[in-house]
Amino acid sequence: MTSLLTGVFCAVFAVVVDAVTDVLTMWLAILIAFVSGFTGSLFAQLVLKRKT
């Protein structure tokens, strides 16, 4: 369930980032992917009221 919520969060995050910016450097894209995964995981843990 955590993985599913993280995946959904990251997908929505990616759509928002794509809508906001069209030109990203490789390092900025990597940073955004990291932030997306990190915050997605925190979101899933918060929703499930679980700590890992």
Secondary structure, DSSP 8 states (H G I E B T S, - for coil): -HHHHHHHHHHHHHHHHHHH-S---HHHHHHHHHHHHHHHHHHHHHHHT---
